[in-house]
Amino acid sequence: MPELPEVETVRRGLLPVVEGFVIDSADVRRPDLRWPFPDRMADRLAGQTVTALRRRSKYILADLSSGETLIVHLGMSGRMLISGRMPGAFVHDHAPTEKHDHVVLEMSSGARITFNDARRFGAMDLWPTATLQDHWLLKPLGPEPLGNTFHEDYLAERLKGRNTPIKSALLDQNVVAGLGNIYVCEALFRAQIAPRRKAGRISDKRIRSLVPIIRDVLTDAIAAGGSSLRDYRQASGELGYFQHTFRVYGREGQPCTTPGCNGTVARITQSGRSTFFCPNCQT
């Protein structure tokens, strides 16, 4: 499933042809994805200006001139692809509509935005912008890891006394929003913290050190356009490249990249997800 860097990369790709432009028309080609679409979604989108295109955790938020916000979640295989006028004034012909093109937005910028989702685990909803923080998908989310409210004091306090493994604690969206399996593995490796360590038993100093490391991992991934695993693509259709710099994720059996470490990357399963780490230098 796309994580924060992938979603942020898609948002940035859409920004030049979506924000500030009118949705000339909306074609909603099925009644639902993971959940039913809101009533009259096509009519409520058509004619509205996208006043801002934001991200919250793994959700893309398009604020509309109607006072509503379009909430988009990519799910496991969802893609938001641009055709027509692309950023940088390149023009790409619209491809023929495909079987899994479920929502198509024609923008006044000349771009067509297509939401394609083969597995249909994605979602879209419309909600009043003024009370967006109360939406059931957004209300329980913790602070953004790249925002000012996610800081050393906050993380140390939230993890104090917790008896869950540190990896599970960081995947808890109530603790910090948007972190997923890949980037938690990478952050714990850089911090040299074993993923099975109980969060409440890790020293305050080491917990605090995670904050800048998490920020660096996410910033590096966004700069690389995300990680193209399985179905993920950028809004331009291009691949992301951060997976080429993974230090542990997907590297089971390969040498540890920490200078001076003779360990080998191992894989274990935690809560049904693969965890990659170096047993030698992550303690």
Order of alpha helices (4+ residues) and beta strands (2+ residues): alpha-beta-alpha-beta-beta-beta-beta-beta-beta-beta-beta-alpha-alpha-alpha-alpha-beta-beta
